[in-house]
Amino acid sequence: MKRTLFAVLALSFAITMSSCGADVVKHEKKHDEKTSVETTETEKVTETTKATEAEEHDEYDDEYDEDEEYSPEEAFEIGYISAKKSSEIQSKKMSIKPDDNGFLIKDGVLYDYKGVMPKVEIPDGVERIEAYAFWSNNVVEALYIPSSVKEIGAGAFWSCSNLKFVQAEEGLEAIAGSAFWSCGGLENVNLPKSITKMGEGVFWAINDITVHTPAGSYAEEYAEDNGMNYDNTYVEYSMLDRKNVILGSQYAYSTMTEFLIPENITGIESDAFEYSKLTKIFIPRNVQYIAPDAFEYCYDLKTVTIDGCPDVRAEAFEYCEGLEEVRFNEGCEKIGDSAFAYCDNLKDVYLPESMRSINERAFEYTNADLKLHVPAGSYAEQYAISMKISYDNNY
């Protein structure tokens, strides 16, 4: 599962972090864990945590050697940053003071963003966005790239969990490998015709993304070759009402075992609860969607009740290895790709009459004794039959 590319990117990142020292720090969240979702300081994970993720889900591929040197073209393609280059980038960062908007810029290169505004407009005059410049930044939601920017470096926006929209103006020419890796909430990207080169896995580990680009462009060809949704019409973006959603990574790695979702919440964003210690969760009817990876890797989660949420998206509960029971109440309609994949202990899933769409891989790699409890004659029953999953009519 993406082993080859992820392995070399993880290695590159590990080298970057080891040369950077303690640059990446886990920030404390300032909020009431039970009810507050309005003013939360997002959390950056430590080097140790990131290394653990790589170890748990992807083994190092022997094809790549830590001491191997790559040509600039190869490094661009796979998103590799050498230890020497990482050290140079870090030295530059330490020598630059943020401007009034939080950008660290020198000689036309953007090295980092320390701002707090979710709508990020890269200053005109920036020619390159450096590797890992926005790494794991959970503030940025909408990104606007001016025509002066010619290149986006490797992993520049790696794991920006709240990023949902990117607008790149005509003038951008190259996007290095892994540039937007694992931006789980990214939905729409406007790319210009001027792009002539893109590396591997630029948008890897992202579900439901659509590339909007001119017909016949390199970006259109890239999207088609990589099995991505695309069209030839640019779109605009309206910022989230951040008071009414649980933001990406807002409660990630939390030690709380229970959480009451407030009545005003209408959406749960990507990575919102990943790696948390939740043992059970009740999703109230006011929640209209659960974004990709929202509860991923919640190993202690045992039971989930979804009370009418119409849209459970791809990989929302993936790798919840302790999960045993999921109950969908009336009003639930859609379950996305791999939504409950790798939930090794999942044995009972209750699916209502209202269910209209279940991805064929929604329950892949779950327990061999998985049983779906469905109404007789329902879509859910037909799904169970077609997928050869054990079922009964005891909903």
Secondary structure, 3 states (H helix, E strand, C coil): CCHHHHHHHHHHHHHHHHHHCCCCCCCCCCCCCCCCCCCCCCCCCCHHHHHHHHHHHCCCCCCCCCCCCCCHHHHHHHCCCCHHHHHHHHHHHHHCCCCCCCEEEECCEEEEECCCCCEEECCCCCCEECCCCCCCCCCCCEEEECCCCCEECCCCCCCCCCCCEEEECCCCCEECCCCCCCCCCCCEEECCCCCCEECCCCCCCCCCCEEECCCCCHHHHHHHHCCCEEECCCCCCCCCCHHHEECCCCCCCCCCCCCCCCCCCCEECCCCCCCCCCCEEEECCCCCEECCCCCCCCCCCCEEEECCCCEECCCCCCCCCCCCEEEECCCCCEECCCCCCCCCCCCEEECCCCCCEECCCCCCCCCCCCEEECCCCCHHHHHHHHHCCEEECCC
